[in-house]
Amino acid sequence: MEYRRLGRTDLQVSLLGLGSGGQSRLGQAHGHGQDEATAIVRRALEIGVNIIDTAPSYASSEELLGAALDGVPRDSYVICTKFRAVADDDLKPAEALRASIEQSLRTLRTDYLDVMYLHGVAPNLLDRTLERFQEPLEQARRDGLVRFLGITESFERDHEHETLRRTIPLGLYDVMMVGYNVLSTAPARTVLPEAQAADIGIVVMCAVRGVLLSDDRIREVIGEWKDQGLLARDAVPDDDPLGWLRGPWADTIPAAAYKFARAHPAVGTVLTGTGRLAHFNENAEAILGTPLPDELVERAYELFAPVSRNAGF
């Protein structure tokens, strides 16, 4: 396993992180239960994964992780969870954050959280969210319930990554979670270098999800971009638009996409989510194996950064 420094937290985190959200949610979407979740968590720990991401909104993921990690030395892993500030199209009351943290601590069976994120903050709600919840978040840190503070963007809507770009100069957060993948490369020119300069740790989500798991969806999305004038007609082939990513380093697009996500030096860890042990092993092999050639990483930047569209669902 390769380890990287997660910004000013000084945490040394595994390049591959275990996520419990996404489409699978540790197998919950496929009817899997505790035994399967525990097998995945224990396999991740076995190969050196030491950072695990979750949220109360990921169905029973916190509960599954709490049971799977029971008996594992607490200082051997980094646990990150979240608080979603919005309910019924309005902000929750300020005290809801503390209640959420305390519930997460109980469910995860731990005395402290390593990283606590404000979850999926949309640009239009950013100012109000900070005004209402930043002080309770800071208080939770002062009380020892939380070690480091973070924020995650609303990837499916915030195509310009406005939330993260606006918060970087504020110096409030130690960690940021950004949606970043081989089709959504704009953060490599904006969020990633800006965060790196501010010594903010970067966690990558949506490295491989949705679009990148389906050749048909890849063709569909890139075809739409061409039709909209966002991408030149001759930029990539119509039939196999990402085929140039395959080679001795990766025989599938998802494998190449994991390698792309790890390539930027600002990236601390790349999350992978799955409900199958075999799939987890494939993802680990992809991200830890032969890197994607630099020229292909650069080609992805040049092709898709100007498109400025988040593709991952």
C-alpha angles and dihedrals in degrees: 000000000000118000129204134190111256098220119266092345085080087213113148103222132184115259088233114058127190115238125195099194129064123081097322105038093200090315097307091121089060097046095259120147144198098306093057093043092050091050091054094046093048092047090051091052090046093059093045105267106151105168122076126183128203144145138202088246093061092089108248096342095120091051092048091049093047090057095041092052095044108127095014111124106262094222091058096073142039115227121199126186138165150226121219108211098198130079126165091358094302137084119271118237116277093250090061090078094060091045090052093050092049092048092049090051090054095045094046090045094231139120096224143019119229096209127015115192133196096231127235097336111192118217094241091057098039099099094046092045093054092045092053105034110026096082094048088049092051090047091054088055092049089051092054096246092114130032102193136017127228145171132209128203131234092250098182092057109021099077093164093050087233096159094058095040091052094048099046094077092048092070093217100123134061095192136031129193114213132185104235132159143142092280095040101051102145093104089067088069097040125011099032099053092038092052092045091054089051091047092241116154116241125216115187121218129180092030088143118010140123106334095036093053094061128059089202092054092047090054091045096050095044090046089054091050090052092048090050092050093244093118128033115252092238096041093101133356118276096225103046103011097171098035090111088072092067122090143112087314095056133008095192135049093238091054091050090047093056089051090050092052093054095048101083113087092222091065114102100180139354117218123225123188126195144146096211127075093214091052091050090053091051092052092048091050090050098051096040097044132079110334123244109263113263093238091059092049089052092047090054090051093049095046103043109023091077090051090065096195126133110229117181110107 
